[in-house]
Amino acid sequence: MEKISKIKAGIVFGIIAGVIDVIPMIFQELTWDANISAFSLWVIAGFMIATSNLKIGGALKGILISFLLLIPSVILIGWDHPTSLVPIFIMTLILGSSLGYFINRFGEK
């Protein structure tokens, strides 16, 4: 597969991660503001991973940046519903590492 610019890769894979994250949220009938918030987190995470100069592996960079971006939402969500953070952390771990890997793999150096 031909390499594309890292920023384009970050945005495209961020959109894909956002869709993957939002699909179960739609089935749970969560509010649209929660769905849009989750989707935008992944698009922004993709952009931030692609533009970051951290000298660590792609998957680890994806996990780190995704969790850093998630912190404000964790405070809001966890305040009243701390048990709901478990699936959020699992999805962030899976999607963040995947996002970092794919951006590193298919994005132009």
C-alpha positions in Angstrom: 0.0 0.0 0.0 1.3 3.4 -0.9 2.2 5.8 1.9 0.2 8.9 2.5 1.1 12.0 4.6 1.0 11.4 8.3 -1.6 14.1 8.9 -4.0 12.5 6.3 -3.3 9.1 7.8 -4.0 10.4 11.3 -7.3 12.0 10.2 -8.5 9.0 8.2 -7.6 6.4 10.8 -9.0 8.8 13.5 -12.4 8.8 11.6 -12.3 5.0 11.4 -11.6 4.7 15.1 -14.3 7.2 15.9 -16.9 5.2 14.0 -15.8 2.0 15.7 -16.1 3.7 19.1 -19.5 5.3 18.4 -21.3 2.2 16.9 -21.8 0.5 20.3 -22.7 3.8 21.9 -25.5 4.2 19.4 -26.8 0.7 20.3 -26.7 1.7 23.9 -28.8 4.7 23.0 -26.4 7.2 24.5 -27.0 10.9 23.8 -25.8 12.5 20.6 -23.5 14.8 22.5 -21.7 11.8 24.0 -21.4 10.2 20.5 -20.1 13.4 18.9 -17.7 13.9 21.8 -16.3 10.3 21.4 -16.0 10.7 17.6 -14.2 14.0 17.8 -11.8 12.6 20.5 -10.6 10.0 18.0 -10.2 12.4 15.1 -8.2 14.8 17.3 -6.2 11.8 18.7 -5.3 10.8 15.1 -4.2 14.3 14.3 -2.2 14.6 17.5 -0.5 11.2 17.1 0.4 12.0 13.5 2.0 15.3 14.4 3.7 14.3 17.7 7.5 14.1 17.8 7.6 11.6 20.7 10.4 9.1 20.1 8.4 6.0 21.1 6.7 3.3 19.2 3.6 4.0 17.3 1.3 1.9 19.4 2.6 3.3 22.7 2.4 6.8 21.3 -1.2 6.1 20.4 -2.1 4.8 23.9 -0.3 7.7 25.6 -1.9 10.5 23.6 -5.4 8.9 23.6 -5.4 8.6 27.4 -4.1 12.2 27.8 -6.9 13.5 25.6 -9.4 11.4 27.5 -8.6 12.8 31.0 -11.1 15.7 30.9 -13.9 13.2 29.9 -12.8 10.7 32.5 -13.3 13.3 35.2 -16.8 14.2 34.0 -17.9 10.6 33.4 -16.2 9.0 36.4 -17.5 11.5 38.9 -21.0 10.0 38.9 -20.5 6.7 37.2 -17.0 5.3 38.0 -17.8 1.8 36.8 -18.6 3.1 33.3 -14.9 3.9 33.0 -13.9 0.3 32.6 -15.2 -0.2 29.0 -14.0 3.3 28.1 -10.4 2.5 29.2 -10.6 -0.8 27.3 -11.7 0.9 24.1 -9.1 3.6 24.5 -6.4 1.0 25.0 -7.4 -1.0 21.9 -8.2 2.0 19.6 -5.3 4.1 20.8 -2.7 1.4 20.2 -4.3 0.5 16.8 -4.5 4.2 15.8 -0.8 4.7 16.7 0.3 1.5 14.9 -1.7 2.3 11.7 -0.6 5.9 11.5 3.0 4.8 12.0 2.7 2.0 9.4 0.9 3.8 6.6 1.9 7.5 7.2 4.8 8.9 5.4 7.8 9.5 7.6 
